[in-house]
Amino acid sequence: MTYPLPASPITNAPIQANAMARLGELITTQIQDKRYPGAQIALAYKGSLVWEQSFGQARVGQGHEADTKAVTADNQSLWLLYSNTKIIMATLLWKLHEQGKLRFTDRVADYLPEFAKNGKEAITLFQVITHQGGFPDGDVPNTTWNDHAKVRQAVCDFNLQWAPGSRINYHGLSAHWVLAMVVEAVTGKDFRDVLRSEVLEPLGLENDLFVGLPASETSRMTFLYEPDAKSPNGLRLREESTSRVWQEAGVPGGGAYGTARGMAALYQMMLQGGTLNGVRLLSPRTLAYAIQNYTADRVDEFMGIPMHRGLGPHLRGTTIGIRGLGSLAKPDSFGHGGVGTSYCWADPQSGLSFAYITNARVPDPWHSVRLDQVSNLIHASITK
């Protein structure tokens, strides 16, 4: 497999030469402390991959019928990205906007007329993607995932929990099921196929990022765990590791699989004004429109702090703290995380993009503390 972006020595990047070694020591210590079995990191600069490294175990071999053999993590391992998936989806929506196929100021009901029921007629794509839609707990049952007509019916049946636009409250999965159905309405195709043909294949990322994991790639998949004192090694295998329904569905708010280098490359495209490996996917003006702080310092009630949300990623802003991105990040740095596992970001000031992914879903407060440690170690090592 070729890299999705060419390799370049880390000495060419504006970062202290020992930064990745120090980060590696931190990750190794956390693995030794049994915080998580394995991890993968990647750092990219000016369209080139300057560092990638894998740690620990992709599968621990704890004796579960599906997890009988320990597997060492390597740079081909695929990790569940959870809500980092939202950035892949956002990239497609930005492209469709640039092509004139949708506008974020449009109402969802302009594309899904039946979505208007239950008081949802005025909700805009902007409100949905910035977590202001008013239906954070809207559910799309996994029994419907293989039938997108039923998925569409499920999202259109969502009930409001509060007035759209009146609050910000993270919509973990519900918002992006709505957005996926809008994609299907405007393209006439399965949103997973559109993501692959319009975003991943043009950027050369089709072997590193998957929204809908084919059976042919499951051997590369790391297994996902969560802390459980009663289980072997203090870890319990999560259902995502064995459910082909989950893996194939490509749940648009949190079901993608990928490599750290793939995510670092996607963010490099954004830092490079919409281009990667000589391919232009988006215009600089589209990116400027999408990656800005639309929610100011309003508090996201789920997160408990302002999240400075753009049309997909969130920005650092200037509040005292931020979730995942690193408190030391510059105000215009942007990124997104994955619940209990991961974080990926880009720093326009230095031109660096970074991805950190693990395979145990660990709870807060430790999860957010470690993300701050990991991201801040990189930010503190940037030399410009």
LINVEN-V712416 format. One record per residue. RES is the residue in one small letter. SS is DSSP state (@ for helix, = for strand, . for the rest). BURIAL is b if it has 9 or more other C-alpha atoms within 8 Angstrom, else e. D_CENTER is the distance of its C-alpha to the mean C-alpha in Angstrom with 1 decimal. Layout:
res: <RES;RES>
ss: <SS;SS>
burial: <BURIAL;BURIAL>
d_center: <D_CENTER;D_CENTER>
This chain:
res: <m;t;y;p;l;p;a;s;p;i;t;n;a;p;i;q;a;n;a;m;a;r;l;g;e;l;i;t;t;q;i;q;d;k;r;y;p;g;a;q;i;a;l;a;y;k;g;s;l;v;w;e;q;s;f;g;q;a;r;v;g;q;g;h;e;a;d;t;k;a;v;t;a;d;n;q;s;l;w;l;l;y;s;n;t;k;i;i;m;a;t;l;l;w;k;l;h;e;q;g;k;l;r;f;t;d;r;v;a;d;y;l;p;e;f;a;k;n;g;k;e;a;i;t;l;f;q;v;i;t;h;q;g;g;f;p;d;g;d;v;p;n;t;t;w;n;d;h;a;k;v;r;q;a;v;c;d;f;n;l;q;w;a;p;g;s;r;i;n;y;h;g;l;s;a;h;w;v;l;a;m;v;v;e;a;v;t;g;k;d;f;r;d;v;l;r;s;e;v;l;e;p;l;g;l;e;n;d;l;f;v;g;l;p;a;s;e;t;s;r;m;t;f;l;y;e;p;d;a;k;s;p;n;g;l;r;l;r;e;e;s;t;s;r;v;w;q;e;a;g;v;p;g;g;g;a;y;g;t;a;r;g;m;a;a;l;y;q;m;m;l;q;g;g;t;l;n;g;v;r;l;l;s;p;r;t;l;a;y;a;i;q;n;y;t;a;d;r;v;d;e;f;m;g;i;p;m;h;r;g;l;g;p;h;l;r;g;t;t;i;g;i;r;g;l;g;s;l;a;k;p;d;s;f;g;h;g;g;v;g;t;s;y;c;w;a;d;p;q;s;g;l;s;f;a;y;i;t;n;a;r;v;p;d;p;w;h;s;v;r;l;d;q;v;s;n;l;i;h;a;s;i;t;k>
ss: <.;.;.;.;.;.;=;.;.;@;@;@;.;.;=;.;.;.;@;@;@;@;@;@;@;@;@;@;@;@;@;@;.;.;.;.;.;=;=;=;=;=;=;=;=;.;.;=;=;=;=;=;=;=;=;=;=;=;=;.;.;.;.;=;.;.;=;.;.;.;=;=;.;.;.;.;.;=;=;=;=;=;.;.;@;@;@;@;@;@;@;@;@;@;@;@;@;@;.;.;.;.;.;.;.;.;=;@;@;@;.;.;@;@;@;@;@;@;@;.;.;.;.;=;@;@;@;@;@;.;.;.;.;.;.;.;.;.;.;.;.;@;@;@;.;.;.;@;@;@;@;@;@;@;@;@;.;.;.;.;.;.;.;.;.;.;.;=;.;.;.;.;.;@;@;@;@;@;@;@;@;@;@;@;@;@;@;.;.;.;@;@;@;@;@;@;@;@;@;@;@;@;@;.;.;.;.;.;=;=;.;.;.;.;@;@;@;@;@;@;=;.;.;.;=;=;=;.;.;.;.;@;@;@;=;=;=;.;@;@;@;.;.;@;@;@;@;@;@;.;.;.;.;.;.;=;=;=;.;@;@;@;@;@;@;@;@;@;@;@;@;.;.;.;=;=;.;.;=;=;.;.;.;@;@;@;@;@;@;@;.;.;.;.;.;.;.;.;=;=;.;.;.;.;=;=;.;.;=;.;.;.;.;=;=;.;.;.;.;.;.;.;.;.;.;.;.;.;.;.;.;.;.;=;=;=;=;=;.;.;.;=;=;=;=;=;=;.;.;.;.;=;=;=;=;=;=;=;.;=;.;.;.;.;.;@;@;@;@;@;@;@;@;@;@;@;@;@;@;@;@;=;.;.>
burial: <e;e;e;b;b;e;b;e;e;b;e;e;b;b;b;e;e;e;b;b;e;e;b;e;e;e;b;b;e;b;b;e;e;b;b;b;b;b;b;b;b;b;b;b;b;e;b;b;b;b;b;b;b;b;b;b;b;b;b;b;b;b;e;e;e;e;b;b;b;b;b;b;b;b;b;e;b;b;b;b;b;b;b;b;b;b;b;b;b;b;b;b;b;b;b;b;b;b;e;e;e;b;e;b;e;b;b;b;b;e;b;b;e;e;b;b;b;e;e;b;b;b;b;b;b;b;b;b;b;b;b;b;b;b;b;b;e;b;b;b;e;e;e;b;b;e;e;e;e;b;b;b;e;b;b;b;b;b;b;b;e;e;b;b;b;e;b;b;b;b;b;b;b;b;b;b;b;b;b;b;b;b;b;b;b;b;e;e;b;e;b;b;e;b;b;b;b;b;b;b;b;b;b;e;b;b;e;b;b;b;b;b;b;e;e;e;e;e;e;e;b;b;b;b;b;b;b;e;e;e;e;e;e;b;b;b;b;b;e;b;b;e;e;e;b;b;b;b;b;b;b;b;b;b;b;b;b;b;b;b;b;b;b;b;b;e;b;b;b;b;b;b;b;b;b;b;e;e;e;e;b;b;b;e;e;b;b;e;e;b;b;b;b;e;b;e;e;b;b;b;b;e;b;e;b;b;b;b;b;b;b;b;b;b;b;b;b;e;e;e;e;b;b;b;b;b;b;e;b;b;e;b;b;b;b;b;b;b;e;b;b;b;b;b;b;b;b;b;e;e;b;b;b;b;b;b;b;b;b;b;b;b;e;e;e;e;b;b;b;e;b;b;b;b;b;b;b;b;b;e;b;b;e;e>
d_center: <22.5;22.2;19.5;17.3;18.9;22.3;22.9;24.7;26.3;24.6;27.9;27.1;24.2;25.0;24.2;26.7;27.6;27.3;23.9;22.0;25.0;24.8;21.1;22.0;24.8;22.7;20.3;23.4;25.0;22.3;22.4;26.2;26.0;24.2;21.1;19.0;20.2;18.1;15.5;14.5;14.2;14.5;16.0;16.8;19.4;21.2;19.6;20.4;18.9;20.9;19.7;18.0;19.1;18.6;20.2;21.9;21.6;19.2;21.6;24.2;26.9;27.8;30.3;28.3;29.5;26.2;25.6;29.0;28.4;26.5;24.4;23.6;20.1;20.3;18.4;18.3;16.5;13.5;11.1;9.3;5.6;6.0;4.2;0.5;3.7;5.1;5.2;6.9;8.9;9.8;11.1;13.2;14.5;15.5;17.4;19.1;20.1;21.6;23.4;24.9;23.7;22.2;22.2;20.1;23.5;24.4;24.7;22.7;26.2;27.1;25.1;25.3;28.8;28.9;25.9;28.6;30.1;30.0;30.0;26.7;28.6;27.7;23.9;22.2;18.9;18.5;19.0;16.6;13.6;14.7;15.1;18.9;19.7;21.6;20.5;17.7;19.3;19.8;19.8;19.5;21.4;20.3;23.8;23.0;19.9;22.2;24.1;22.2;25.4;25.1;21.4;22.7;25.5;23.4;21.3;24.6;26.2;23.8;26.0;25.5;25.3;26.1;27.0;24.2;23.6;25.5;22.7;19.1;17.6;14.0;13.8;11.5;12.0;15.1;14.1;11.9;14.7;17.0;15.2;15.1;18.8;19.5;18.1;20.5;23.3;23.3;22.9;24.8;22.4;19.8;16.4;15.2;18.1;17.5;14.0;15.6;18.8;17.7;14.6;14.2;17.9;19.1;16.9;17.9;14.6;15.7;16.5;13.3;10.6;11.6;10.9;14.1;15.2;18.9;21.5;22.4;19.2;19.4;21.6;18.7;16.5;16.4;17.6;15.8;18.2;18.9;21.9;25.1;28.4;30.3;28.5;29.2;27.7;26.5;23.5;23.1;21.4;18.9;19.5;16.2;17.9;20.9;20.0;20.1;19.7;16.2;15.3;17.0;15.8;12.3;11.6;9.8;8.2;7.1;9.0;7.8;9.5;9.7;11.3;10.7;13.0;11.1;8.1;11.1;12.9;10.6;10.8;14.5;15.1;14.4;16.6;19.2;19.8;18.1;19.5;18.7;21.5;23.9;22.0;21.4;18.6;18.8;21.4;21.3;22.4;19.6;17.1;19.4;19.6;15.9;14.9;17.4;18.1;19.2;19.5;21.5;22.2;22.1;20.9;18.0;20.2;17.6;16.4;20.0;19.5;18.8;15.2;16.4;14.1;14.0;13.2;9.4;8.8;11.3;14.1;16.2;19.3;22.6;22.6;23.6;20.3;16.6;13.9;12.0;12.6;16.1;19.2;20.8;18.4;20.1;19.9;18.2;15.4;12.0;8.4;5.8;5.7;5.9;9.4;12.1;10.6;8.4;7.5;7.3;9.7;12.6;16.2;18.5;21.5;21.4;19.4;17.3;13.6;12.4;10.0;10.9;10.1;12.8;14.1;15.6;14.4;16.6;17.6;18.2;20.1;19.7;15.9;15.7;18.7;17.5;14.3;16.9;19.2;16.8;15.6;19.1;20.7;19.1;19.9;23.4;24.0;23.3;26.7;26.5>
